[in-house]
Amino acid sequence: STTSPAWLRSETVSSNPARRAGSVPVVHILLATDADWIVEEVTGALGGEGDTFTVCRDGRAVAGQVKNTTPDLAILDLQIGTMGGMAVTMDLRLDESAGALPHVPVLMLLDRQADLHLARRCGAEGWMIKPLDSLRLGKAAHSVLDGGTYTEGLPAEPASDTSDDEADEAADSSEEVPATAG
């Protein structure tokens, strides 16, 4: 049998022996990053008894790993070897739309707020801006695993005194005033 190059291999990381407060239910998380500190932060924050993590050190290995063992959540770093998190997410969504892969919720780890526009367009259910902390990681993972979204860096929607229907009616009832030459 042939051995994959080191950058293309995935590894399984053991979870913490004791469940931490606020960690997600027993899950399998695919973590795609080539940074050891991210592996340590994510497994430390989200790992509990029975939880498993598969770490992909290169983005090109993610789709194959999903095909072999579908994770409950994929956490993708923006920079993953030769194929970054945005491209991996788009690749997963294209394979899903073609019926080649099941849907896997994606939480992206962004380097800066300027990356938000890319994260919004690639189909990720959530994203966080580094640096990471265990409280935010837990909150984001819970939200995405529960079928919701988690986004950072977007301004809050302003509260409106009128409903959308009332606003549409007001726009439809405006009077047109003919222009006069003067």
C-alpha positions as CSV (number, residue, x, y, z in Angstrom):
1,S,0.0,0.0,0.0
2,T,1.2,3.5,-0.7
3,T,1.5,6.2,1.9
4,S,0.0,9.6,1.4
5,P,2.3,12.7,1.7
6,A,2.3,14.1,5.2
7,W,0.4,17.3,4.2
8,L,-2.4,15.2,2.8
9,R,-2.9,12.8,5.8
10,S,-5.6,13.2,8.3
11,E,-5.4,12.2,11.9
12,T,-7.8,11.4,14.7
13,V,-7.4,13.4,17.9
14,S,-8.6,12.0,21.2
15,S,-11.1,14.1,23.0
16,N,-10.7,15.3,26.6
17,P,-11.5,12.5,29.2
18,A,-13.9,14.7,31.1
19,R,-16.7,16.7,29.5
20,R,-16.2,20.4,29.9
21,A,-19.0,22.7,30.9
22,G,-20.7,24.2,27.8
23,S,-19.3,21.7,25.4
24,V,-21.4,20.3,22.6
25,P,-23.2,16.8,22.8
26,V,-21.1,13.8,21.8
27,V,-20.2,14.6,18.2
28,H,-17.6,13.9,15.5
29,I,-15.9,17.1,14.3
30,L,-13.7,17.4,11.2
31,L,-11.2,20.2,11.8
32,A,-9.2,21.4,8.8
33,T,-6.2,23.4,9.6
34,D,-2.4,23.2,9.4
35,A,-1.9,25.2,12.6
36,D,-1.2,23.1,15.7
37,W,-2.4,25.9,18.0
38,I,-5.8,25.8,16.4
39,V,-6.0,22.1,16.9
40,E,-5.2,22.6,20.5
41,E,-7.7,25.4,21.0
42,V,-10.6,23.7,19.2
43,T,-10.2,20.2,20.7
44,G,-9.6,21.8,24.2
45,A,-12.8,24.0,23.9
46,L,-15.1,21.5,22.3
47,G,-13.8,18.1,23.3
48,G,-15.8,16.0,25.8
49,E,-16.1,12.4,26.7
50,G,-16.8,10.4,23.6
51,D,-16.3,13.3,21.2
52,T,-14.0,12.6,18.2
53,F,-12.0,14.9,16.0
54,T,-10.5,14.2,12.6
55,V,-7.8,16.7,11.7
56,C,-7.1,17.4,8.0
57,R,-3.8,19.2,7.5
58,D,-4.7,20.1,3.8
59,G,-8.0,21.3,2.3
60,R,-7.7,18.8,-0.5
61,A,-8.3,15.9,1.9
62,V,-11.6,17.3,3.4
63,A,-14.0,16.0,0.7
64,G,-12.5,12.5,0.8
65,Q,-12.7,12.5,4.6
66,V,-16.4,13.6,4.5
67,K,-17.1,10.8,2.1
68,N,-15.4,8.2,4.4
69,T,-17.0,9.4,7.6
70,T,-19.6,12.2,7.6
71,P,-18.8,14.5,10.5
72,D,-21.5,16.3,12.5
73,L,-19.6,19.6,12.0
74,A,-16.7,20.8,9.9
75,I,-14.6,23.6,11.3
76,L,-12.4,25.0,8.6
77,D,-9.5,27.4,9.0
78,L,-9.2,30.1,6.4
79,Q,-5.7,29.0,5.6
80,I,-5.3,25.2,5.2
81,G,-2.2,24.2,3.3
82,T,-2.8,24.5,-0.5
83,M,-6.6,24.8,-0.4
84,G,-8.1,27.3,1.9
85,G,-11.4,27.2,3.9
86,M,-13.4,29.2,1.4
87,A,-12.5,26.9,-1.5
88,V,-13.1,23.8,0.7
89,T,-16.6,25.1,1.7
90,M,-17.5,25.9,-1.9
91,D,-16.2,22.4,-2.9
92,L,-18.3,20.7,-0.3
93,R,-21.5,22.7,-1.3
94,L,-20.9,21.8,-5.0
95,D,-20.5,18.1,-4.2
96,E,-23.6,18.2,-2.0
97,S,-25.6,19.8,-4.8
98,A,-24.5,17.1,-7.2
99,G,-25.5,14.4,-4.7
100,A,-21.9,13.2,-4.2
101,L,-21.7,14.2,-0.5
102,P,-24.2,14.7,2.4
103,H,-24.7,18.2,3.9
104,V,-22.2,19.0,6.5
105,P,-22.6,22.2,8.6
106,V,-19.5,24.4,8.3
107,L,-18.0,26.8,10.8
108,M,-15.2,28.9,9.3
109,L,-12.3,30.4,11.3
110,L,-11.5,33.8,9.6
111,D,-8.2,35.7,10.0
112,R,-9.8,39.2,9.9
113,Q,-13.0,41.1,9.5
114,A,-12.2,41.9,5.8
115,D,-12.8,38.1,5.0
116,L,-16.5,38.4,5.9
117,H,-17.7,39.0,2.4
118,L,-16.0,35.8,1.2
119,A,-17.4,33.8,4.1
120,R,-21.0,35.1,3.4
121,R,-20.8,33.9,-0.2
122,C,-19.3,30.4,0.2
123,G,-22.2,28.7,2.0
124,A,-20.8,28.4,5.5
125,E,-23.4,28.3,8.3
126,G,-21.1,30.2,10.6
127,W,-17.9,32.0,11.0
128,M,-15.7,33.4,13.7
129,I,-12.8,35.9,13.6
130,K,-9.6,34.9,15.2
131,P,-8.3,35.0,17.9
132,L,-10.4,32.2,19.3
133,D,-11.6,31.5,22.8
134,S,-13.5,28.6,24.3
135,L,-16.7,30.5,25.1
136,R,-17.2,31.7,21.6
137,L,-16.2,28.4,20.0
138,G,-18.7,26.6,22.2
139,K,-21.4,29.1,21.4
140,A,-20.7,28.9,17.6
141,A,-20.5,25.1,17.5
142,H,-23.8,24.8,19.5
143,S,-25.6,27.2,17.2
144,V,-24.4,25.6,13.9
145,L,-24.9,22.0,15.2
146,D,-28.5,23.0,16.2
147,G,-29.2,24.0,12.6
148,G,-28.7,27.7,13.1
149,T,-26.0,30.2,12.1
150,Y,-23.3,32.0,13.9
151,T,-21.7,35.1,12.5
152,E,-19.3,37.6,13.8
153,G,-18.3,41.0,12.5
154,L,-21.7,41.9,10.9
155,P,-23.6,45.0,12.2
156,A,-26.8,44.2,14.0
157,E,-30.0,44.7,12.0
158,P,-31.6,48.0,13.1
159,A,-34.9,47.7,14.8
160,S,-37.8,49.0,12.7
161,D,-41.0,50.7,14.0
162,T,-42.9,49.4,11.0
163,S,-43.3,46.0,9.5
164,D,-42.2,45.2,6.0
165,D,-45.8,45.1,4.8
166,E,-46.4,48.6,6.3
167,A,-43.2,49.9,4.7
168,D,-44.3,48.4,1.3
169,E,-47.7,50.1,1.6
170,A,-46.1,53.4,2.4
171,A,-43.9,53.2,-0.6
172,D,-46.8,52.2,-2.9
173,S,-49.0,55.1,-1.6
174,S,-46.5,57.8,-2.3
175,E,-47.8,60.5,-4.6
176,E,-46.0,61.4,-7.7
177,V,-45.5,65.1,-8.3
178,P,-45.0,66.1,-11.9
179,A,-41.9,68.0,-12.6
180,T,-42.3,71.6,-13.8
181,A,-40.0,73.5,-16.0
182,G,-39.3,76.8,-14.5
